[in-house]
Amino acid sequence: MRIFPILAVALFVGVMPAHAQSDQAGGPVLPDRNYQLLREDEDWSFLRDPALRQNFWDPIKHIPLRHNSRDWYLTISGEAREVWEQTGNNNWGEQPFWNDFFLERYMLGFDAHYGKHFRTFVEFKSGLESFRIGGPRPIDEKKLDFQNAFLDVGTGGEQNWVTLRVGIQELEYGAGRLIDVREGPNVRLSFIGFRILSKVGSWRIDGFAVRPREDNFGFFDDVPNHQVGFWGVYSWRPLSRGTSIDAYYLGLDRAQATYQRGTAPESRQSLGARLWHPIADKRPGWDFDYEGVWQFGSFGSASIRAWTLSSDNGYTIPTWRLRPRFSVKADISSGDNPKTNTLGTFNALFPIGNYFGVIADTGPGPVNFRDIHPRVLTQWGHGVTLSTDWVFYWRQSLLDGVYSVPASPIRAAGNSTARFVGQRPGAEVRWQVDRHIWLQADYGIFYAGKFLKQTQPGRNLNYWALWAGYKF
């Protein structure tokens, strides 16, 4: 019954539309029927040909808006997701009980083109939480609001183009280590501001200036967070033999930021680069993803000098029956020395929610850490995949504590000189039943290491979740 409010609003504004900017805008479009992480990136224009309509939802994927005008059409998209989640000994025993709760997510989008130069995209979100001890967190509940509501004005074109995007929008770049939509939690992240998207030859270059939206629990009550400003330029292009490169500059201002050394205004600049090669698809082969970031700026009267390096190396054997991929991640980010006048704690900005996989919203985040993360991914046929992994986690600076994924301090360094924080084996089974329906089960346990036991409490953290989703 809870889905009724979002459907009612959606029907009321059903004529409000949108469309996604494509690298091949204006050119021939392959019939790609995959659902994207960002729904505005989907292009269903090929369904203007009725002969290509095969699916129950195809009639609402291409609804003509003007007679005899190929480039005026509306696409409707949606999603329902249900999650039963249970955590035990959250924050390693600071909440020494089992917490069971039920999460619901509903999203409905209207994506329209008004010719080649104008588009709008409006997407509603509804996230609901039930039974959680302590009530919902901001990432758990949002009765009803906009996830996206923006206008695009663009030049069109195939080889070179520029688009101005203004309004409420999501940002997702690279591997999501610094900028991601936060897909794992029940309520996704969005920003308000403007973005300039462009393609110049082989380069894609985006520039943006936005503020994150504060997640409130009610109806249409999210507001821009005027305490935080975020801007930057992100560019990427293919090189040779499948390898690609990203290069970027990111700026962040926060009126109040909290680290172990205290709370003060923060102005932080980030310069980064990423070199990556995709996972092998047809023949056995290596893939890799390397990224490095340098940060500088000011924190109150102190300066900022921080950094991170990350790597992901994998080898896939698609000719074997289970098409296994064996991979190892190794990452490190700087921590602080409070005895100096320079803040050394790295800020992961707006990172991917499941940076370390299972136990995404309860374990440590990518701040002041070192990790080794082996993983094996296998495909069992009929859309079933099994991922098994093991994370080993240390502190980089012994004078700095452990932080959550959003970079909030969750365990101070205290008097402990131990480096090892803990280890977490985990498993994830996912069944993509068809294009629309998916089921998933996660389990992980974080075994507390010497640092957690010395700073107390140091209990093992348990997590499991059952997921079910439907997209159209």
LUMSE-964853 format. One record per residue (C-alpha): residue number from 1; residue in one letter; x negated, y, z negated. Coordinates in steps of 0.25 Angstrom, whole numbers. Layout:
% residues N
(NUM, 'A', (X, Y, Z))
...
***
This chain:
% residues 472
(1, 'M', (0, 0, 0))
(2, 'R', (-12, 9, -2))
(3, 'I', (-15, 11, 12))
(4, 'F', (-1, 18, 15))
(5, 'P', (-7, 32, 11))
(6, 'I', (-18, 31, 21))
(7, 'L', (-9, 26, 32))
(8, 'A', (2, 36, 30))
(9, 'V', (-8, 47, 31))
(10, 'A', (-14, 41, 43))
(11, 'L', (-1, 40, 50))
(12, 'F', (2, 54, 47))
(13, 'V', (-11, 59, 54))
(14, 'G', (-11, 48, 64))
(15, 'V', (-14, 58, 75))
(16, 'M', (-27, 62, 69))
(17, 'P', (-38, 56, 77))
(18, 'A', (-53, 54, 79))
(19, 'H', (-64, 47, 87))
(20, 'A', (-79, 44, 85))
(21, 'Q', (-91, 49, 92))
(22, 'S', (-98, 38, 100))
(23, 'D', (-112, 38, 106))
(24, 'Q', (-105, 34, 119))
(25, 'A', (-94, 45, 118))
(26, 'G', (-89, 48, 132))
(27, 'G', (-96, 35, 138))
(28, 'P', (-91, 21, 140))
(29, 'V', (-87, 14, 127))
(30, 'L', (-89, 0, 124))
(31, 'P', (-77, -7, 118))
(32, 'D', (-83, -7, 104))
(33, 'R', (-72, -12, 94))
(34, 'N', (-80, -12, 82))
(35, 'Y', (-76, -4, 70))
(36, 'Q', (-86, 6, 65))
(37, 'L', (-90, 10, 51))
(38, 'L', (-86, 25, 55))
(39, 'R', (-73, 23, 62))
(40, 'E', (-75, 36, 71))
(41, 'D', (-87, 29, 78))
(42, 'E', (-77, 19, 84))
(43, 'D', (-73, 22, 99))
(44, 'W', (-61, 15, 104))
(45, 'S', (-59, 23, 117))
(46, 'F', (-61, 10, 125))
(47, 'L', (-47, 6, 121))
(48, 'R', (-41, 17, 130))
(49, 'D', (-41, 4, 139))
(50, 'P', (-29, -4, 135))
(51, 'A', (-35, -16, 140))
(52, 'L', (-46, -16, 129))
(53, 'R', (-36, -16, 118))
(54, 'Q', (-37, -29, 111))
(55, 'N', (-35, -27, 96))
(56, 'F', (-22, -24, 88))
(57, 'W', (-28, -10, 84))
(58, 'D', (-33, -6, 98))
(59, 'P', (-20, 3, 101))
(60, 'I', (-24, 12, 90))
(61, 'K', (-38, 13, 93))
(62, 'H', (-35, 21, 106))
(63, 'I', (-23, 29, 105))
(64, 'P', (-22, 40, 117))
(65, 'L', (-20, 54, 112))
(66, 'R', (-18, 61, 126))
(67, 'H', (-12, 55, 138))
(68, 'N', (-22, 52, 149))
(69, 'S', (-34, 57, 140))
(70, 'R', (-44, 46, 138))
(71, 'D', (-52, 53, 127))
(72, 'W', (-40, 56, 118))
(73, 'Y', (-37, 45, 109))
(74, 'L', (-35, 41, 94))
(75, 'T', (-41, 29, 87))
(76, 'I', (-35, 24, 73))
(77, 'S', (-44, 16, 64))
(78, 'G', (-42, 10, 50))
(79, 'E', (-48, 1, 39))
(80, 'A', (-44, -6, 27))
(81, 'R', (-54, -12, 17))
(82, 'E', (-51, -19, 3))
(83, 'V', (-62, -22, -7))
(84, 'W', (-62, -30, -20))
(85, 'E', (-75, -26, -27))
(86, 'Q', (-80, -31, -41))
(87, 'T', (-93, -26, -48))
(88, 'G', (-98, -31, -61))
(89, 'N', (-108, -23, -70))
(90, 'N', (-108, -11, -61))
(91, 'N', (-121, -2, -62))
(92, 'W', (-127, -15, -68))
(93, 'G', (-118, -15, -81))
(94, 'E', (-114, -1, -83))
(95, 'Q', (-100, -6, -80))
(96, 'P', (-101, -20, -86))
(97, 'F', (-89, -26, -80))
(98, 'W', (-83, -31, -68))
(99, 'N', (-76, -21, -59))
(100, 'D', (-66, -26, -49))
(101, 'F', (-59, -16, -39))
(102, 'F', (-51, -16, -26))
(103, 'L', (-55, -6, -15))
(104, 'E', (-46, -2, -3))
(105, 'R', (-50, 6, 9))
(106, 'Y', (-41, 11, 20))
(107, 'M', (-46, 20, 32))
(108, 'L', (-38, 25, 44))
(109, 'G', (-44, 33, 55))
(110, 'F', (-39, 41, 67))
(111, 'D', (-50, 44, 78))
(112, 'A', (-46, 52, 90))
(113, 'H', (-53, 58, 102))
(114, 'Y', (-48, 71, 108))
(115, 'G', (-55, 70, 121))
(116, 'K', (-70, 69, 121))
(117, 'H', (-74, 81, 112))
(118, 'F', (-64, 80, 100))
(119, 'R', (-61, 70, 90))
(120, 'T', (-55, 68, 76))
(121, 'F', (-57, 57, 66))
(122, 'V', (-48, 55, 54))
(123, 'E', (-50, 44, 44))
(124, 'F', (-43, 42, 31))
(125, 'K', (-48, 34, 20))
(126, 'S', (-41, 27, 8))
(127, 'G', (-49, 20, -3))
(128, 'L', (-43, 14, -15))
(129, 'E', (-48, 7, -27))
(130, 'S', (-41, -2, -37))
(131, 'F', (-45, -9, -51))
(132, 'R', (-59, -3, -52))
(133, 'I', (-63, -1, -67))
(134, 'G', (-66, 14, -68))
(135, 'G', (-58, 18, -56))
(136, 'P', (-62, 20, -42))
(137, 'R', (-75, 27, -38))
(138, 'P', (-76, 38, -28))
(139, 'I', (-80, 27, -18))
(140, 'D', (-68, 18, -21))
(141, 'E', (-56, 27, -19))
(142, 'K', (-50, 38, -11))
(143, 'K', (-35, 37, -9))
(144, 'L', (-34, 44, 4))
(145, 'D', (-43, 54, 12))
(146, 'F', (-51, 56, 25))
(147, 'Q', (-63, 48, 28))
(148, 'N', (-65, 56, 41))
(149, 'A', (-58, 68, 47))
(150, 'F', (-67, 75, 57))
(151, 'L', (-66, 82, 70))
(152, 'D', (-77, 79, 81))
(153, 'V', (-80, 89, 92))
(154, 'G', (-90, 84, 103))
(155, 'T', (-96, 86, 116))
(156, 'G', (-93, 71, 121))
(157, 'G', (-103, 65, 130))
(158, 'E', (-111, 52, 131))
(159, 'Q', (-126, 55, 130))
(160, 'N', (-126, 68, 122))
(161, 'W', (-115, 73, 113))
(162, 'V', (-112, 82, 101))
(163, 'T', (-100, 80, 91))
(164, 'L', (-96, 89, 79))
(165, 'R', (-89, 82, 68))
(166, 'V', (-82, 90, 57))
(167, 'G', (-74, 85, 45))
(168, 'I', (-74, 73, 36))
(169, 'Q', (-83, 62, 41))
(170, 'E', (-92, 50, 38))
(171, 'L', (-107, 49, 40))
(172, 'E', (-114, 37, 43))
(173, 'Y', (-129, 36, 48))
(174, 'G', (-140, 26, 50))
(175, 'A', (-139, 14, 40))
(176, 'G', (-131, 22, 30))
(177, 'R', (-143, 23, 20))
(178, 'L', (-140, 38, 19))
(179, 'I', (-127, 41, 26))
(180, 'D', (-116, 31, 26))
(181, 'V', (-100, 31, 25))
(182, 'R', (-101, 22, 12))
(183, 'E', (-93, 11, 18))
(184, 'G', (-94, 1, 7))
(185, 'P', (-87, 9, -4))
(186, 'N', (-72, 11, -3))
(187, 'V', (-72, 25, 1))
(188, 'R', (-81, 29, 12))
(189, 'L', (-89, 42, 12))
(190, 'S', (-86, 54, 21))
(191, 'F', (-91, 68, 23))
(192, 'I', (-85, 82, 27))
(193, 'G', (-93, 91, 36))
(194, 'F', (-98, 91, 50))
(195, 'R', (-107, 83, 59))
(196, 'I', (-113, 84, 73))
(197, 'L', (-115, 71, 80))
(198, 'S', (-123, 71, 93))
(199, 'K', (-130, 62, 103))
(200, 'V', (-142, 68, 111))
(201, 'G', (-148, 57, 120))
(202, 'S', (-152, 45, 111))
(203, 'W', (-150, 53, 98))
(204, 'R', (-138, 54, 89))
(205, 'I', (-139, 66, 80))
(206, 'D', (-129, 69, 69))
(207, 'G', (-129, 82, 60))
(208, 'F', (-120, 84, 49))
(209, 'A', (-116, 93, 37))
(210, 'V', (-106, 87, 27))
(211, 'R', (-102, 85, 13))
(212, 'P', (-97, 71, 7))
(213, 'R', (-83, 70, 3))
(214, 'E', (-80, 68, -12))
(215, 'D', (-72, 55, -14))
(216, 'N', (-60, 58, -22))
(217, 'F', (-49, 48, -25))
(218, 'G', (-36, 54, -20))
(219, 'F', (-29, 58, -8))
(220, 'F', (-37, 67, 2))
(221, 'D', (-45, 73, -9))
(222, 'D', (-59, 71, -4))
(223, 'V', (-67, 84, -3))
(224, 'P', (-81, 88, 2))
(225, 'N', (-91, 87, -9))
(226, 'H', (-97, 101, -9))
(227, 'Q', (-108, 97, -19))
(228, 'V', (-114, 89, -7))
(229, 'G', (-119, 93, 6))
(230, 'F', (-124, 83, 17))
(231, 'W', (-130, 86, 30))
(232, 'G', (-140, 81, 40))
(233, 'V', (-144, 76, 54))
(234, 'Y', (-145, 61, 58))
(235, 'S', (-150, 56, 71))
(236, 'W', (-152, 43, 78))
(237, 'R', (-156, 37, 91))
(238, 'P', (-160, 23, 97))
(239, 'L', (-175, 21, 100))
(240, 'S', (-179, 8, 107))
(241, 'R', (-176, -7, 106))
(242, 'G', (-164, -5, 97))
(243, 'T', (-171, 4, 87))
(244, 'S', (-165, 17, 82))
(245, 'I', (-169, 29, 74))
(246, 'D', (-162, 38, 65))
(247, 'A', (-167, 51, 59))
(248, 'Y', (-160, 61, 50))
(249, 'Y', (-160, 73, 40))
(250, 'L', (-150, 73, 29))
(251, 'G', (-147, 84, 19))
(252, 'L', (-140, 83, 6))
(253, 'D', (-136, 94, -5))
(254, 'R', (-129, 90, -18))
(255, 'A', (-125, 100, -28))
(256, 'Q', (-128, 89, -39))
(257, 'A', (-136, 76, -37))
(258, 'T', (-139, 67, -48))
(259, 'Y', (-152, 58, -49))
(260, 'Q', (-158, 52, -61))
(261, 'R', (-166, 65, -64))
(262, 'G', (-154, 73, -65))
(263, 'T', (-143, 81, -57))
(264, 'A', (-146, 93, -48))
(265, 'P', (-143, 99, -34))
(266, 'E', (-149, 91, -23))
(267, 'S', (-153, 95, -9))
(268, 'R', (-159, 83, -2))
(269, 'Q', (-164, 82, 13))
(270, 'S', (-167, 68, 19))
(271, 'L', (-175, 65, 31))
(272, 'G', (-174, 51, 37))
(273, 'A', (-176, 41, 48))
(274, 'R', (-171, 27, 52))
(275, 'L', (-176, 17, 62))
(276, 'W', (-168, 5, 64))
(277, 'H', (-165, -7, 73))
(278, 'P', (-151, -14, 74))
(279, 'I', (-149, -29, 70))
(280, 'A', (-152, -39, 81))
(281, 'D', (-139, -44, 87))
(282, 'K', (-142, -54, 98))
(283, 'R', (-156, -59, 96))
(284, 'P', (-165, -60, 83))
(285, 'G', (-171, -48, 79))
(286, 'W', (-176, -38, 69))
(287, 'D', (-168, -25, 64))
(288, 'F', (-173, -14, 55))
(289, 'D', (-168, -1, 49))
(290, 'Y', (-179, 8, 42))
(291, 'E', (-175, 22, 36))
(292, 'G', (-183, 32, 28))
(293, 'V', (-178, 45, 22))
(294, 'W', (-186, 57, 15))
(295, 'Q', (-178, 66, 6))
(296, 'F', (-182, 80, 0))
(297, 'G', (-175, 92, -6))
(298, 'S', (-171, 97, -20))
(299, 'F', (-165, 91, -32))
(300, 'G', (-162, 103, -42))
(301, 'S', (-176, 109, -44))
(302, 'A', (-183, 96, -40))
(303, 'S', (-187, 92, -26))
(304, 'I', (-183, 79, -19))
(305, 'R', (-192, 69, -12))
(306, 'A', (-185, 56, -9))
(307, 'W', (-186, 45, 1))
(308, 'T', (-181, 31, 6))
(309, 'L', (-185, 20, 15))
(310, 'S', (-176, 9, 20))
(311, 'S', (-178, -3, 28))
(312, 'D', (-169, -15, 34))
(313, 'N', (-176, -26, 42))
(314, 'G', (-168, -37, 47))
(315, 'Y', (-169, -49, 57))
(316, 'T', (-156, -55, 64))
(317, 'I', (-155, -68, 71))
(318, 'P', (-142, -67, 79))
(319, 'T', (-145, -80, 86))
(320, 'W', (-144, -88, 73))
(321, 'R', (-130, -93, 69))
(322, 'L', (-128, -84, 57))
(323, 'R', (-135, -72, 64))
(324, 'P', (-143, -69, 52))
(325, 'R', (-150, -55, 49))
(326, 'F', (-161, -56, 38))
(327, 'S', (-164, -42, 33))
(328, 'V', (-172, -35, 22))
(329, 'K', (-170, -20, 17))
(330, 'A', (-180, -13, 10))
(331, 'D', (-177, 1, 5))
(332, 'I', (-183, 11, -5))
(333, 'S', (-179, 25, -10))
(334, 'S', (-186, 35, -19))
(335, 'G', (-183, 38, -33))
(336, 'D', (-186, 49, -43))
(337, 'N', (-197, 53, -52))
(338, 'P', (-190, 62, -62))
(339, 'K', (-203, 67, -68))
(340, 'T', (-206, 75, -55))
(341, 'N', (-198, 87, -49))
(342, 'T', (-195, 79, -36))
(343, 'L', (-182, 70, -35))
(344, 'G', (-186, 57, -29))
(345, 'T', (-173, 50, -29))
(346, 'F', (-168, 47, -15))
(347, 'N', (-154, 51, -11))
(348, 'A', (-147, 41, -2))
(349, 'L', (-137, 51, 2))
(350, 'F', (-124, 44, 7))
(351, 'P', (-129, 30, 8))
(352, 'I', (-122, 17, 13))
(353, 'G', (-113, 12, 2))
(354, 'N', (-119, -3, 2))
(355, 'Y', (-134, 1, 4))
(356, 'F', (-137, -12, -3))
(357, 'G', (-126, -20, 1))
(358, 'V', (-117, -27, -10))
(359, 'I', (-115, -19, -23))
(360, 'A', (-115, -7, -14))
(361, 'D', (-107, 2, -24))
(362, 'T', (-112, -3, -37))
(363, 'G', (-127, -5, -36))
(364, 'P', (-139, 4, -34))
(365, 'G', (-141, 13, -22))
(366, 'P', (-153, 17, -12))
(367, 'V', (-159, 27, -22))
(368, 'N', (-172, 25, -29))
(369, 'F', (-174, 11, -25))
(370, 'R', (-181, 0, -18))
(371, 'D', (-174, -12, -12))
(372, 'I', (-177, -25, -4))
(373, 'H', (-164, -30, 2))
(374, 'P', (-164, -44, 10))
(375, 'R', (-151, -48, 17))
(376, 'V', (-146, -59, 26))
(377, 'L', (-134, -57, 35))
(378, 'T', (-128, -69, 42))
(379, 'Q', (-116, -70, 51))
(380, 'W', (-107, -82, 50))
(381, 'G', (-98, -80, 61))
(382, 'H', (-83, -76, 62))
(383, 'G', (-87, -62, 57))
(384, 'V', (-93, -67, 44))
(385, 'T', (-106, -61, 39))
(386, 'L', (-114, -64, 26))
(387, 'S', (-124, -55, 20))
(388, 'T', (-133, -59, 9))
(389, 'D', (-143, -49, 3))
(390, 'W', (-152, -46, -9))
(391, 'V', (-156, -32, -14))
(392, 'F', (-168, -30, -23))
(393, 'Y', (-168, -16, -29))
(394, 'W', (-179, -8, -36))
(395, 'R', (-180, 7, -41))
(396, 'Q', (-190, 15, -33))
(397, 'S', (-193, 25, -44))
(398, 'L', (-194, 20, -58))
(399, 'L', (-191, 34, -63))
(400, 'D', (-177, 34, -56))
(401, 'G', (-165, 26, -58))
(402, 'V', (-155, 18, -49))
(403, 'Y', (-144, 25, -41))
(404, 'S', (-131, 21, -35))
(405, 'V', (-129, 21, -19))
(406, 'P', (-124, 36, -20))
(407, 'A', (-137, 39, -27))
(408, 'S', (-131, 41, -41))
(409, 'P', (-140, 37, -53))
(410, 'I', (-134, 24, -59))
(411, 'R', (-146, 19, -67))
(412, 'A', (-157, 29, -73))
(413, 'A', (-171, 24, -73))
(414, 'G', (-172, 25, -89))
(415, 'N', (-184, 19, -94))
(416, 'S', (-185, 8, -85))
(417, 'T', (-198, 6, -77))
(418, 'A', (-191, -6, -69))
(419, 'R', (-190, -5, -54))
(420, 'F', (-181, -17, -51))
(421, 'V', (-166, -13, -51))
(422, 'G', (-161, -26, -47))
(423, 'Q', (-157, -36, -36))
(424, 'R', (-144, -39, -29))
(425, 'P', (-140, -51, -20))
(426, 'G', (-127, -50, -12))
(427, 'A', (-119, -56, -1))
(428, 'E', (-108, -51, 8))
(429, 'V', (-99, -59, 17))
(430, 'R', (-91, -52, 28))
(431, 'W', (-81, -57, 37))
(432, 'Q', (-77, -49, 49))
(433, 'V', (-64, -56, 52))
(434, 'D', (-62, -48, 65))
(435, 'R', (-64, -34, 69))
(436, 'H', (-54, -28, 59))
(437, 'I', (-55, -37, 46))
(438, 'W', (-67, -40, 37))
(439, 'L', (-69, -47, 24))
(440, 'Q', (-81, -46, 15))
(441, 'A', (-86, -51, 2))
(442, 'D', (-98, -45, -6))
(443, 'Y', (-106, -50, -18))
(444, 'G', (-118, -45, -25))
(445, 'I', (-125, -45, -39))
(446, 'F', (-135, -35, -43))
(447, 'Y', (-145, -41, -53))
(448, 'A', (-150, -30, -62))
(449, 'G', (-165, -28, -62))
(450, 'K', (-175, -24, -73))
(451, 'F', (-172, -9, -71))
(452, 'L', (-157, -11, -73))
(453, 'K', (-159, -20, -85))
(454, 'Q', (-169, -10, -92))
(455, 'T', (-160, 2, -90))
(456, 'Q', (-147, -6, -94))
(457, 'P', (-137, -11, -91))
(458, 'G', (-143, -21, -82))
(459, 'R', (-132, -31, -78))
(460, 'N', (-131, -37, -65))
(461, 'L', (-121, -31, -55))
(462, 'N', (-111, -39, -48))
(463, 'Y', (-102, -35, -36))
(464, 'W', (-93, -42, -26))
(465, 'A', (-82, -37, -16))
(466, 'L', (-72, -42, -6))
(467, 'W', (-69, -34, 6))
(468, 'A', (-58, -34, 16))
(469, 'G', (-57, -24, 28))
(470, 'Y', (-49, -21, 40))
(471, 'K', (-52, -11, 51))
(472, 'F', (-45, -6, 63))
***
